Amino acid sequence: MRLLEAIAVIWQSLAVVDAITFLLGLVFGSFLNVCIRRLPGHESLVAPGSHCPLCDAPIRPIDNIPVLSYVLLRGRCHACHGRISPEYPVVELLTGALFVGCYLEFGATPEAIKWTLFCCLLLVLIFTDLHERILPDRVNYFGIVAA
């Protein structure tokens, strides 16, 4: 019984909750990268699956782990060995940090979800603006409706 109690204490510790929140942010950051790249061209966010921006080769699931795959592949495509922009892990890390920041500020509340969503929308708008000098209406309209 003591082992289960110890696991419960560790599971409920702030470090574990923060780590899970950060990992969830990394996953969402990976999706935000898809939004940043595809929304300006009015492409689908679902199909085709993730692919190399240089050679269009499909990205294997093992090569699509946020941040870790970028590090293991040394920032290069598995198929063509072309350089992949460091912006991909930057967006993922920023999203993870913002998820943790919103959780630490607001706790596990609807307020935290609202601010986390707002941060995600802002990241998409900022990076899309940096690339294309536009703010996609799909993101703006979604933000208006969500607000």
DSSP file (Angstrom, degrees, kcal/mol; ACC not computed):
  #  RESIDUE AA STRUCTURE BP1 BP2  ACC     N-H-->O    O-->H-N    N-H-->O    O-->H-N    TCO  KAPPA ALPHA  PHI   PSI    X-CA   Y-CA   Z-CA
    1    1 A M     >        0   0    0      0, 0.0     4,-2.0     0, 0.0     5,-0.2   0.000 360.0 360.0 360.0 -34.6    0.0    0.0    0.0
    2    2 A R  H  >  +     0   0    0      1,-0.2     4,-2.6     2,-0.2     5,-0.2   0.858 360.0  56.4 -63.6 -35.0    2.9    2.4    0.7
    3    3 A L  H  > S+     0   0    0      2,-0.2     4,-2.5     1,-0.2    -1,-0.2   0.923 107.6  47.8 -62.8 -44.2    4.1    2.0   -2.9
    4    4 A L  H  > S+     0   0    0      2,-0.2     4,-2.3     1,-0.2    -1,-0.2   0.885 111.9  50.1 -64.1 -38.6    0.8    3.1   -4.2
    5    5 A E  H  X S+     0   0    0     -4,-2.0     4,-2.2     2,-0.2    -2,-0.2   0.903 110.7  49.6 -65.2 -40.7    0.7    6.1   -1.8
    6    6 A A  H  X S+     0   0    0     -4,-2.6     4,-2.4     2,-0.2    -2,-0.2   0.910 111.1  49.1 -64.9 -42.0    4.2    7.0   -2.9
    7    7 A I  H  X S+     0   0    0     -4,-2.5     4,-3.0     1,-0.2    -2,-0.2   0.905 110.5  51.6 -63.2 -40.6    3.2    6.8   -6.6
    8    8 A A  H  X S+     0   0    0     -4,-2.3     4,-1.8     2,-0.2    -2,-0.2   0.896 110.5  48.3 -63.1 -40.5    0.2    9.0   -5.9
    9    9 A V  H  < S+     0   0    0     -4,-2.2     4,-0.4     2,-0.2    -2,-0.2   0.926 114.6  44.9 -66.0 -44.8    2.3   11.6   -4.1
   10   10 A I  H >< S+     0   0    0     -4,-2.4     3,-1.3     1,-0.2     6,-0.4   0.926 111.6  53.1 -64.4 -44.3    4.8   11.7   -7.0
   11   11 A W  H 3< S+     0   0    0     -4,-3.0    -1,-0.2     1,-0.3    -2,-0.2   0.857 112.1  45.4 -60.2 -35.7    2.1   11.8   -9.6
   12   12 A Q  T 3< S+     0   0    0     -4,-1.8    -1,-0.3    -5,-0.2    -2,-0.2   0.448  88.1 115.9 -88.6  -0.3    0.5   14.8   -7.9
   13   13 A S  S <> S-     0   0    0     -3,-1.3     4,-2.0    -4,-0.4     3,-0.3  -0.350  75.8-120.1 -69.6 151.9    3.7   16.6   -7.4
   14   14 A L  H  > S+     0   0    0      1,-0.2     4,-3.1     2,-0.2     5,-0.2   0.849 110.2  59.4 -61.3 -35.9    4.1   19.9   -9.3
   15   15 A A  H  > S+     0   0    0      2,-0.2     4,-2.2     1,-0.2    -1,-0.2   0.902 107.8  45.0 -62.7 -40.6    7.2   18.7  -11.2
   16   16 A V  H  > S+     0   0    0     -6,-0.4     4,-2.6    -3,-0.3     5,-0.2   0.925 114.6  47.7 -69.2 -44.2    5.2   15.8  -12.8
   17   17 A V  H  X S+     0   0    0     -4,-2.0     4,-2.5     1,-0.2    -2,-0.2   0.915 113.2  49.1 -63.0 -42.7    2.2   18.0  -13.6
   18   18 A D  H  X S+     0   0    0     -4,-3.1     4,-2.6     2,-0.2    -1,-0.2   0.909 111.3  49.7 -62.3 -42.3    4.5   20.7  -15.1
   19   19 A A  H  X S+     0   0    0     -4,-2.2     4,-2.6    -5,-0.2    -2,-0.2   0.912 112.1  47.0 -64.7 -42.7    6.4   18.0  -17.1
   20   20 A I  H  X S+     0   0    0     -4,-2.6     4,-2.4     2,-0.2    -1,-0.2   0.908 112.6  50.2 -65.6 -41.1    3.1   16.6  -18.5
   21   21 A T  H  X S+     0   0    0     -4,-2.5     4,-2.0    -5,-0.2    -2,-0.2   0.910 111.4  48.9 -62.2 -42.4    1.9   20.1  -19.3
   22   22 A F  H  X S+     0   0    0     -4,-2.6     4,-2.1     2,-0.2    -2,-0.2   0.923 111.0  49.3 -63.6 -45.2    5.1   20.9  -21.1
   23   23 A L  H  X S+     0   0    0     -4,-2.6     4,-1.9     1,-0.2    -2,-0.2   0.891 109.9  51.5 -62.8 -39.4    5.0   17.7  -23.1
   24   24 A L  H  X S+     0   0    0     -4,-2.4     4,-2.3     1,-0.2    -1,-0.2   0.895 108.5  52.5 -62.3 -39.3    1.4   18.4  -24.1
   25   25 A G  H  X S+     0   0    0     -4,-2.0     4,-2.6     1,-0.2    71,-0.2   0.876 105.4  54.4 -63.3 -38.6    2.5   21.8  -25.2
   26   26 A L  H  X S+     0   0    0     -4,-2.1     4,-1.8     2,-0.2    -1,-0.2   0.912 108.8  48.5 -61.0 -42.2    5.2   20.3  -27.4
   27   27 A V  H  X S+     0   0    0     -4,-1.9     4,-1.5     1,-0.2    -2,-0.2   0.929 113.2  46.3 -64.9 -45.3    2.6   18.2  -29.1
   28   28 A F  H  X S+     0   0    0     -4,-2.3     4,-2.4     1,-0.2    -1,-0.2   0.874 108.6  57.5 -64.3 -35.7    0.4   21.2  -29.7
   29   29 A G  H  X S+     0   0    0     -4,-2.6     4,-1.9    63,-0.2    -1,-0.2   0.866 102.0  55.0 -62.0 -36.2    3.4   23.1  -30.9
   30   30 A S  H  X S+     0   0    0     -4,-1.8     4,-1.3     1,-0.2    -1,-0.2   0.907 109.5  46.8 -62.9 -41.1    4.0   20.5  -33.5
   31   31 A F  H  X S+     0   0    0     -4,-1.5     4,-2.2     1,-0.2    -2,-0.2   0.876 107.5  56.8 -67.5 -36.7    0.4   21.0  -34.7
   32   32 A L  H  X S+     0   0    0     -4,-2.4     4,-2.9     1,-0.2    -1,-0.2   0.871 101.5  57.2 -63.0 -35.0    0.9   24.8  -34.7
   33   33 A N  H  X S+     0   0    0     -4,-1.9     4,-2.0     2,-0.2    -1,-0.2   0.904 105.9  50.2 -59.9 -40.4    3.9   24.3  -37.0
   34   34 A V  H  X S+     0   0    0     -4,-1.3     4,-2.6     2,-0.2     5,-0.3   0.930 111.5  48.3 -62.1 -45.2    1.5   22.6  -39.5
   35   35 A C  H  X S+     0   0    0     -4,-2.2     4,-2.2     1,-0.2    -2,-0.2   0.920 109.9  51.9 -61.1 -44.6   -0.9   25.6  -39.1
   36   36 A I  H  < S+     0   0    0     -4,-2.9    -1,-0.2     1,-0.2    -2,-0.2   0.886 117.2  38.5 -60.6 -40.5    1.9   28.1  -39.7
   37   37 A R  H  < S+     0   0    0     -4,-2.0     4,-0.3    -5,-0.2    -1,-0.2   0.832 125.1  33.7 -81.4 -33.6    3.1   26.4  -42.9
   38   38 A R  H ><>S+     0   0    0     -4,-2.6     5,-2.3    -5,-0.2     3,-0.6   0.800 100.7  69.2 -99.8 -30.4   -0.3   25.4  -44.4
   39   39 A L  G ><5S+     0   0    0     -4,-2.2     3,-1.9    -5,-0.3    -3,-0.1   0.895  95.3  55.6 -61.1 -42.0   -2.9   28.1  -43.5
   40   40 A P  G 3 5S+     0   0    0      0, 0.0    -1,-0.2     0, 0.0    -2,-0.1   0.848 110.8  46.0 -60.6 -30.8   -1.4   30.8  -45.7
   41   41 A G  G < 5S-     0   0    0     -3,-0.6    -2,-0.2    -4,-0.3    -3,-0.1   0.291 113.4-118.3 -92.1  10.0   -1.6   28.6  -48.8
   42   42 A H  T < 5 +     0   0    0     -3,-1.9    -3,-0.2     1,-0.2     2,-0.2   0.839  61.9 155.8  55.4  36.2   -5.2   27.5  -47.9
   43   43 A E      < -     0   0    0     -5,-2.3    -1,-0.2     1,-0.1     2,-0.1  -0.520  49.9 -93.5 -88.7 159.6   -3.9   23.9  -47.6
   44   44 A S        -     0   0    0      3,-0.4    -1,-0.1    -2,-0.2    -5,-0.0  -0.446  20.8-147.7 -69.3 143.5   -5.6   21.2  -45.5
   45   45 A L  S    S+     0   0    0     -2,-0.1    -1,-0.1     1,-0.1   -10,-0.1   0.559  96.0  42.7 -85.0  -9.2   -4.3   20.8  -42.0
   46   46 A V  S    S+     0   0    0      1,-0.3    -1,-0.1     3,-0.1     4,-0.1   0.842  99.8  74.8-105.1 -46.8   -5.1   17.0  -42.1
   47   47 A A  S    S+     0   0    0      2,-0.1    -3,-0.4     3,-0.0    -1,-0.3  -0.963  82.7  32.4-129.6 143.9   -4.0   15.7  -45.5
   48   48 A P  S    S-     0   0    0      0, 0.0     3,-0.1     0, 0.0     0, 0.0   0.649  94.6-120.3 -70.1 168.2   -1.5   15.1  -46.8
   49   49 A G        -     0   0    0      1,-0.2    -2,-0.1    -2,-0.2    -3,-0.1   0.024  51.8 -52.2 -64.8 179.7    0.4   14.0  -43.7
   50   50 A S        +     0   0    0      9,-0.1     9,-2.5    -4,-0.1     2,-0.3  -0.272  68.6 172.5 -57.3 138.0    3.5   15.6  -42.4
   51   51 A H  B     -A   58   0A   0      7,-0.3     6,-0.1    -3,-0.1     5,-0.0  -0.969  40.0 -84.5-147.3 159.9    6.2   15.8  -45.1
   52   52 A C     >  -     0   0    0      5,-2.6     4,-1.6    -2,-0.3    32,-0.0  -0.448  30.9-141.4 -64.9 132.3    9.6   17.4  -45.7
   53   53 A P  T  4 S+     0   0    0      0, 0.0    -1,-0.2     0, 0.0    31,-0.0   0.679  99.0  44.3 -69.3 -15.0    9.3   21.0  -46.8
   54   54 A L  T  4 S+     0   0    0      3,-0.1    29,-0.0    28,-0.1    30,-0.0   0.891 131.7  12.2 -94.1 -49.5   12.2   20.4  -49.2
   55   55 A C  T  4 S-     0   0    0      2,-0.1    -1,-0.0    27,-0.1    -3,-0.0   0.442  89.1-127.6-112.6  -1.6   11.6   17.1  -50.9
   56   56 A D     <  +     0   0    0     -4,-1.6     3,-0.1     1,-0.2     0, 0.0   0.607  53.0 155.3  63.3  14.0    8.0   16.4  -49.9
   57   57 A A        -     0   0    0      1,-0.1    -5,-2.6    -6,-0.1    -1,-0.2  -0.504  52.2-103.0 -68.4 138.2    9.0   12.9  -48.6
   58   58 A P  B     -A   51   0A   0      0, 0.0     2,-0.6     0, 0.0    -7,-0.3  -0.332  33.1-122.8 -61.1 142.8    6.5   11.7  -45.9
   59   59 A I        -     0   0    0     -9,-2.5    -9,-0.1    -3,-0.1     5,-0.1  -0.787  24.1-126.3 -91.0 124.9    7.8   12.0  -42.4
   60   60 A R    >   -     0   0    0     -2,-0.6     3,-1.3     1,-0.1     4,-0.2  -0.344  20.8-115.7 -66.0 148.6    7.9    8.7  -40.5
   61   61 A P  G >  S+     0   0    0      0, 0.0     3,-1.6     0, 0.0    -1,-0.1   0.868 117.4  55.9 -53.9 -37.7    6.1    8.7  -37.2
   62   62 A I  G 3  S+     0   0    0      1,-0.3     3,-0.5     2,-0.1    -2,-0.0   0.770 107.7  49.6 -67.2 -24.2    9.4    8.0  -35.4
   63   63 A D  G <  S+     0   0    0     -3,-1.3    -1,-0.3     1,-0.2    15,-0.1   0.267  99.6  69.5 -95.2  10.9   10.8   11.1  -37.1
   64   64 A N    <   +     0   0    0     -3,-1.6    -1,-0.2    -4,-0.2    -2,-0.1   0.026  61.2 126.2-119.0  26.5    7.9   13.3  -36.0
   65   65 A I  S  >>S-     0   0    0     -3,-0.5     4,-2.2     1,-0.1     5,-0.5  -0.763  72.9-101.9 -85.6 122.6    8.4   13.4  -32.2
   66   66 A P  T  45S-     0   0    0      0, 0.0     2,-3.5     0, 0.0   -39,-0.1  -0.138  88.2 -22.4 -50.8 135.1    8.5   17.1  -31.2
   67   67 A V  T  >5S+     0   0    0      1,-0.2     4,-2.2   -41,-0.1     5,-0.2  -0.216 129.3  73.3  61.9 -51.4   12.0   18.5  -30.6
   68   68 A L  H  >5S+     0   0    0     -2,-3.5     4,-2.9     1,-0.2    -1,-0.2   0.906  96.0  48.0 -59.1 -45.2   13.5   15.1  -30.0
   69   69 A S  H  X5S+     0   0    0     -4,-2.2     4,-2.7     1,-0.2     6,-0.2   0.898 109.5  53.8 -63.7 -39.0   13.4   14.0  -33.6
   70   70 A Y  H  4XS+     0   0    0     -5,-0.5     5,-2.7     1,-0.2     6,-0.3   0.923 112.6  43.8 -60.1 -43.6   14.9   17.3  -34.7
   71   71 A V  H ><5S+     0   0    0     -4,-2.2     3,-1.2     3,-0.2    -2,-0.2   0.937 114.7  47.9 -67.5 -46.8   17.8   16.8  -32.3
   72   72 A L  H 3<5S+     0   0    0     -4,-2.9    -2,-0.2     1,-0.3    -1,-0.2   0.856 115.2  45.1 -65.1 -34.9   18.3   13.1  -33.2
   73   73 A L  T ><5S-     0   0    0     -4,-2.7     3,-1.0    -5,-0.2    -1,-0.3   0.404 110.3-125.5 -87.4   3.3   18.2   13.9  -37.0
   74   74 A R  T < 5 -     0   0    0     -3,-1.2    -3,-0.2     1,-0.2    -4,-0.1   0.838  66.9 -58.0  55.6  37.0   20.6   16.9  -36.4
   75   75 A G  T 3 <S+     0   0    0     -5,-2.7     9,-3.4    -6,-0.2     2,-0.3   0.765 111.5 117.6  70.4  25.8   18.1   19.2  -38.1
   76   76 A R  B <  S-B   83   0B   0     -3,-1.0    -1,-0.2    -6,-0.3     7,-0.2  -0.919  70.2-103.7-127.2 152.5   18.1   17.3  -41.3
   77   77 A C     >  -     0   0    0      5,-2.4     4,-1.1    -2,-0.3   -18,-0.0  -0.479  23.2-137.6 -68.8 139.1   15.5   15.5  -43.4
   78   78 A H  T  4 S+     0   0    0     -2,-0.2    -1,-0.1     2,-0.1   -19,-0.0   0.836 100.2  39.1 -66.6 -32.4   15.7   11.7  -43.1
   79   79 A A  T  4 S+     0   0    0    -22,-0.1    -1,-0.1     1,-0.1   -20,-0.0   0.955 133.0  15.7 -85.4 -55.1   15.1   11.3  -46.8
   80   80 A C  T  4 S-     0   0    0      2,-0.1    -2,-0.1   -23,-0.1     3,-0.1   0.542  88.1-132.3-102.0  -7.6   17.0   14.1  -48.6
   81   81 A H     <  +     0   0    0     -4,-1.1    -3,-0.1     1,-0.2     2,-0.1   0.628  53.9 150.4  64.3  15.4   19.3   15.2  -45.8
   82   82 A G        -     0   0    0      1,-0.1    -5,-2.4    -6,-0.1    -1,-0.2  -0.420  55.4 -91.7 -73.6 155.0   18.4   18.8  -46.4
   83   83 A R  B     -B   76   0B   0     -7,-0.2     2,-0.4    -3,-0.1    -7,-0.3  -0.452  35.3-148.3 -70.8 135.9   18.5   21.3  -43.5
   84   84 A I        -     0   0    0     -9,-3.4    -1,-0.0    -2,-0.2   -32,-0.0  -0.880  30.5-100.0-104.1 136.4   15.2   21.7  -41.7
   85   85 A S    >   -     0   0    0     -2,-0.4     3,-1.4     1,-0.2   -10,-0.1  -0.235  18.2-136.1 -57.2 136.0   14.5   25.1  -40.2
   86   86 A P  T 3> S+     0   0    0      0, 0.0     4,-1.7     0, 0.0    -1,-0.2   0.573  94.8  86.1 -68.6  -6.3   15.3   25.4  -36.4
   87   87 A E  H 3> S+     0   0    0      1,-0.2     4,-2.8     2,-0.2     5,-0.2   0.839  76.9  66.5 -62.0 -31.5   12.0   27.3  -36.3
   88   88 A Y  H <> S+     0   0    0     -3,-1.4     4,-1.9     1,-0.2    -1,-0.2   0.960 107.2  35.9 -58.4 -55.6   10.2   24.0  -35.9
   89   89 A P  H  > S+     0   0    0      0, 0.0     4,-2.9     0, 0.0    -1,-0.2   0.824 114.2  59.6 -69.3 -26.4   11.6   23.1  -32.5
   90   90 A V  H  X S+     0   0    0     -4,-1.7     4,-2.8     2,-0.2     5,-0.2   0.944 107.0  45.5 -63.6 -46.3   11.5   26.7  -31.4
   91   91 A V  H  X S+     0   0    0     -4,-2.8     4,-2.4     1,-0.2    -1,-0.2   0.915 114.4  49.4 -62.1 -42.2    7.7   26.9  -32.0
   92   92 A E  H  X S+     0   0    0     -4,-1.9     4,-2.3    -5,-0.2   -63,-0.2   0.923 113.3  45.5 -63.7 -44.3    7.3   23.6  -30.1
   93   93 A L  H  X S+     0   0    0     -4,-2.9     4,-2.5     2,-0.2    -2,-0.2   0.901 112.7  50.7 -66.9 -40.9    9.5   24.7  -27.2
   94   94 A L  H  X S+     0   0    0     -4,-2.8     4,-2.6    -5,-0.2    -2,-0.2   0.915 110.7  49.5 -61.2 -42.6    7.7   28.1  -27.0
   95   95 A T  H  X S+     0   0    0     -4,-2.4     4,-2.5    -5,-0.2    -2,-0.2   0.925 110.8  49.5 -64.0 -43.9    4.3   26.4  -27.0
   96   96 A G  H  X S+     0   0    0     -4,-2.3     4,-2.1   -71,-0.2    -2,-0.2   0.918 112.3  48.0 -59.4 -43.8    5.5   24.0  -24.2
   97   97 A A  H  X S+     0   0    0     -4,-2.5     4,-2.7     1,-0.2    -2,-0.2   0.892 111.7  49.8 -65.2 -40.1    6.7   26.9  -22.1
   98   98 A L  H  X S+     0   0    0     -4,-2.6     4,-2.6     2,-0.2     5,-0.2   0.875 108.2  53.4 -67.8 -37.0    3.5   28.9  -22.7
   99   99 A F  H  X S+     0   0    0     -4,-2.5     4,-2.2     2,-0.2    -2,-0.2   0.945 112.6  44.1 -59.7 -47.5    1.4   25.9  -21.6
  100  100 A V  H  X S+     0   0    0     -4,-2.1     4,-3.1     2,-0.2     5,-0.2   0.916 112.6  52.4 -64.6 -42.9    3.4   25.6  -18.4
  101  101 A G  H  X S+     0   0    0     -4,-2.7     4,-2.1     1,-0.2    -1,-0.2   0.914 110.8  46.5 -60.4 -43.5    3.2   29.4  -17.9
  102  102 A C  H  X S+     0   0    0     -4,-2.6     4,-2.5     2,-0.2     5,-0.3   0.892 113.5  49.3 -66.3 -39.0   -0.5   29.5  -18.2
  103  103 A Y  H  X S+     0   0    0     -4,-2.2     4,-2.7    -5,-0.2    -2,-0.2   0.932 112.3  47.4 -65.3 -44.6   -0.9   26.5  -15.9
  104  104 A L  H  < S+     0   0    0     -4,-3.1    -2,-0.2     1,-0.2    -1,-0.2   0.862 117.0  43.8 -65.5 -34.4    1.3   28.0  -13.3
  105  105 A E  H  < S+     0   0    0     -4,-2.1    -2,-0.2    -5,-0.2    -1,-0.2   0.902 132.5  16.2 -76.3 -42.1   -0.5   31.4  -13.5
  106  106 A F  H  < S-     0   0    0     -4,-2.5     6,-0.3     1,-0.2    -3,-0.2   0.511  92.2-142.4-114.9  -7.0   -4.1   30.1  -13.6
  107  107 A G     <  -     0   0    0     -4,-2.7     2,-1.7    -5,-0.3    -1,-0.2  -0.268  61.1 -31.4  71.9-166.2   -3.9   26.5  -12.4
  108  108 A A  S    S+     0   0    0      4,-0.1    -1,-0.1    -4,-0.1    -5,-0.1  -0.584 102.7 123.6 -88.0  76.2   -6.2   23.8  -13.9
  109  109 A T  S  > S-     0   0    0     -2,-1.7     4,-1.6     1,-0.1     3,-0.4  -0.840  78.9-106.4-131.3 164.0   -9.0   26.2  -14.7
  110  110 A P  H  > S+     0   0    0      0, 0.0     4,-2.5     0, 0.0     5,-0.1   0.832 120.0  62.2 -58.8 -31.2  -11.1   27.3  -17.7
  111  111 A E  H  > S+     0   0    0      1,-0.2     4,-2.3     2,-0.2     5,-0.2   0.898 101.5  50.6 -61.0 -41.3   -9.1   30.6  -17.5
  112  112 A A  H  > S+     0   0    0     -3,-0.4     4,-2.4    -6,-0.3    -1,-0.2   0.897 109.7  50.3 -64.4 -40.2   -5.9   28.7  -18.1
  113  113 A I  H  X S+     0   0    0     -4,-1.6     4,-2.5     2,-0.2    -2,-0.2   0.919 109.9  51.1 -63.8 -42.8   -7.5   27.0  -21.2
  114  114 A K  H  X S+     0   0    0     -4,-2.5     4,-2.1     1,-0.2    -2,-0.2   0.930 114.0  42.6 -60.2 -47.1   -8.6   30.4  -22.5
  115  115 A W  H  X S+     0   0    0     -4,-2.3     4,-2.4     2,-0.2    -1,-0.2   0.838 112.2  54.0 -71.9 -32.4   -5.2   31.9  -22.2
  116  116 A T  H  X S+     0   0    0     -4,-2.4     4,-2.2     2,-0.2    -1,-0.2   0.927 110.1  47.3 -65.0 -44.3   -3.4   28.8  -23.5
  117  117 A L  H  X S+     0   0    0     -4,-2.5     4,-2.5     2,-0.2    -2,-0.2   0.912 111.2  51.7 -61.6 -42.8   -5.6   29.0  -26.6
  118  118 A F  H  X S+     0   0    0     -4,-2.1     4,-2.4     1,-0.2    -2,-0.2   0.912 109.1  50.1 -60.4 -43.4   -4.9   32.7  -27.0
  119  119 A C  H  X S+     0   0    0     -4,-2.4     4,-2.4     2,-0.2    -1,-0.2   0.897 109.8  51.1 -62.1 -41.0   -1.2   32.0  -26.8
  120  120 A C  H  X S+     0   0    0     -4,-2.2     4,-2.2     2,-0.2    -2,-0.2   0.926 110.3  48.6 -62.7 -44.8   -1.5   29.3  -29.5
  121  121 A L  H  X S+     0   0    0     -4,-2.5     4,-2.5     1,-0.2    -2,-0.2   0.916 111.2  50.7 -61.4 -42.5   -3.4   31.7  -31.8
  122  122 A L  H  X S+     0   0    0     -4,-2.4     4,-3.1     2,-0.2     5,-0.2   0.903 108.0  52.4 -63.3 -41.1   -0.8   34.4  -31.2
  123  123 A L  H  X S+     0   0    0     -4,-2.4     4,-2.5     2,-0.2     5,-0.3   0.930 110.8  47.5 -60.5 -44.7    2.1   32.0  -32.0
  124  124 A V  H  X S+     0   0    0     -4,-2.2     4,-2.2     1,-0.2     5,-0.2   0.936 115.1  46.0 -61.7 -45.2    0.4   31.0  -35.3
  125  125 A L  H  X S+     0   0    0     -4,-2.5     4,-2.3     2,-0.2    -2,-0.2   0.912 113.2  49.1 -65.2 -42.4   -0.2   34.7  -36.2
  126  126 A I  H  X S+     0   0    0     -4,-3.1     4,-2.1     2,-0.2    -2,-0.2   0.951 116.3  40.4 -63.2 -50.2    3.3   35.8  -35.2
  127  127 A F  H  X S+     0   0    0     -4,-2.5     4,-1.7    -5,-0.2    -1,-0.2   0.849 115.2  51.3 -73.0 -32.4    5.2   33.2  -37.2
  128  128 A T  H  X>S+     0   0    0     -4,-2.2     4,-3.3    -5,-0.3     5,-0.7   0.910 110.6  50.0 -66.9 -40.2    2.8   33.3  -40.2
  129  129 A D  H  X5S+     0   0    0     -4,-2.3     4,-1.4    -5,-0.2    -2,-0.2   0.890 107.8  53.7 -63.8 -39.6    3.3   37.1  -40.2
  130  130 A L  H  <5S+     0   0    0     -4,-2.1    -1,-0.2    -5,-0.2    -2,-0.2   0.880 119.8  33.4 -61.6 -37.8    7.1   36.6  -40.1
  131  131 A H  H  <5S+     0   0    0     -4,-1.7    -2,-0.2     3,-0.1    -3,-0.2   0.932 137.1  15.1 -82.5 -50.2    7.0   34.3  -43.2
  132  132 A E  H  <5S-     0   0    0     -4,-3.3    -3,-0.2     2,-0.2    -2,-0.1   0.548  87.7-126.2-109.4 -11.4    4.1   35.6  -45.3
  133  133 A R  S  <<S+     0   0    0     -4,-1.4     2,-0.3    -5,-0.7    -4,-0.2   0.845  76.8 104.1  61.5  34.9    3.4   39.1  -44.0
  134  134 A I        -     0   0    0     -6,-0.5    -1,-0.3    -9,-0.1    -2,-0.2  -0.951  66.6-138.9-137.3 160.0   -0.3   38.2  -43.5
  135  135 A L        -     0   0    0     -2,-0.3   -10,-0.1    -3,-0.1     5,-0.1  -0.947  36.6-124.5-116.8 106.3   -2.6   37.3  -40.7
  136  136 A P    >>  -     0   0    0      0, 0.0     4,-2.1     0, 0.0     3,-0.7  -0.217   6.1-140.2 -59.1 132.5   -4.8   34.4  -41.9
  137  137 A D  H 3> S+     0   0    0      1,-0.2     4,-3.5     2,-0.2     5,-0.4   0.846 100.5  63.3 -59.7 -35.1   -8.5   35.1  -41.7
  138  138 A R  H 3> S+     0   0    0      1,-0.2     4,-1.5     2,-0.2    -1,-0.2   0.875 108.0  42.3 -59.3 -36.4   -9.1   31.5  -40.6
  139  139 A V  H <> S+     0   0    0     -3,-0.7     4,-2.3     2,-0.2    -2,-0.2   0.918 115.9  48.2 -75.4 -44.1   -7.0   32.1  -37.4
  140  140 A N  H  X S+     0   0    0     -4,-2.1     4,-2.2     2,-0.2    -2,-0.2   0.930 113.4  46.7 -61.7 -46.4   -8.5   35.5  -36.8
  141  141 A Y  H  X S+     0   0    0     -4,-3.5     4,-2.6     1,-0.2     5,-0.2   0.896 111.3  51.7 -64.2 -40.8  -12.1   34.3  -37.2
  142  142 A F  H  X S+     0   0    0     -4,-1.5     4,-2.8    -5,-0.4    -1,-0.2   0.919 110.2  49.9 -61.1 -42.1  -11.5   31.3  -35.0
  143  143 A G  H  X S+     0   0    0     -4,-2.3     4,-1.9     2,-0.2    -2,-0.2   0.885 110.4  49.6 -63.7 -38.9  -10.1   33.7  -32.3
  144  144 A I  H  < S+     0   0    0     -4,-2.2    -2,-0.2     2,-0.2    -1,-0.2   0.935 113.8  44.8 -65.5 -45.9  -13.1   36.0  -32.6
  145  145 A V  H  < S+     0   0    0     -4,-2.6    -2,-0.2     1,-0.2    -1,-0.2   0.918 113.8  50.1 -64.9 -43.1  -15.5   33.1  -32.2
  146  146 A A  H  <        0   0    0     -4,-2.8    -1,-0.2     1,-0.3    -2,-0.2   0.836 360.0 360.0 -64.9 -32.6  -13.5   31.5  -29.4
  147  147 A A     <        0   0    0     -4,-1.9    -1,-0.3    -5,-0.2    -2,-0.2   0.500 360.0 360.0 -67.8 360.0  -13.4   34.9  -27.5
